[in-house]
Amino acid sequence: MINKFIKELKEPGNNSGNSYWFIFQGEKLLVEITKDDRCDIPLLDNPSELNLTTTGKQYLGRYNNCRCYSAEVTGNMNPPQNMEFCTLRQLFYRMDNDLFWAAGYASQIVLFEQTHQYCGRCGSKTEAAENERAKICPECRLINYPRVSPSMIVAVIKEDKILLARSPRFKGSFYSVLAGFVESGETLEECVIREVKEETNIDLKNIRYFGSQPWPFPHSLMVGFIADYAGGELSIDKNEIVDAGWFSVDNLPGLPGKISIARRLIDWFIENR
Ligand SMILES: [Zn+2]
């Protein structure tokens, strides 16, 4: 999926041309608004060109062979002309796909920098590791890596129907496949079985891997599965789900956007029924 963006730890020696700057204010990213109302990451020599004062500069890698950096603005600043501070979710469909995933990576590195300044065990100031993206405590040698939280997401199939549910967290009225966070000591398959049982009372069989997708809200890794219905009457956990049902290809409800693995799972169902 990420093909134009190459992650790198060390900056290449020769410095030529401008760089992409992923500049965050809180969780919002500074983007340039193009003539056709799309969003782009500013290509700059330095953020000072925009009269922005930044901190926490990190080298991320290269996009289209240009260097990429992340940084944060200090204080509350108004965006420069023709620019906006946007949440990543606002940028889903307004940005080149690969650049969007690079922005997702940038947001996770900025979050890692913010939350790992000090050792969680002894409280000493941490240092950047030399050969990997990590923070090391110089006193007790504790190593921390950017956080990744695995979540499973599953298309449950019963004959010619798919199980879709609406979460109270969804904006709008669309339905999607079920998802949930993996717990400590649990396999992905156990998580699939547990979450679907907890949320809908449905038992599963034939669980198989589908694909995965980083989901930078703020640091999930969505691991997709397909599974077959094995038993149980549909009964929803009202704390987790507003509504759920079995849908055939010709009566599908509103669906999540094309960029998500949720939609890829539903599209797989549509193509294969
Ligand atoms: Zn320590």
Boltz pocket constraint, residues with backbone or C-beta under 6 A from the ligand:
constraints:
  - pocket:
      binder: B
      contacts: [[A, 119], [A, 120], [A, 121], [A, 122], [A, 123], [A, 124], [A, 137], [A, 138], [A, 139], [A, 140], [A, 141], [A, 142]]
      max_distance: 6.0
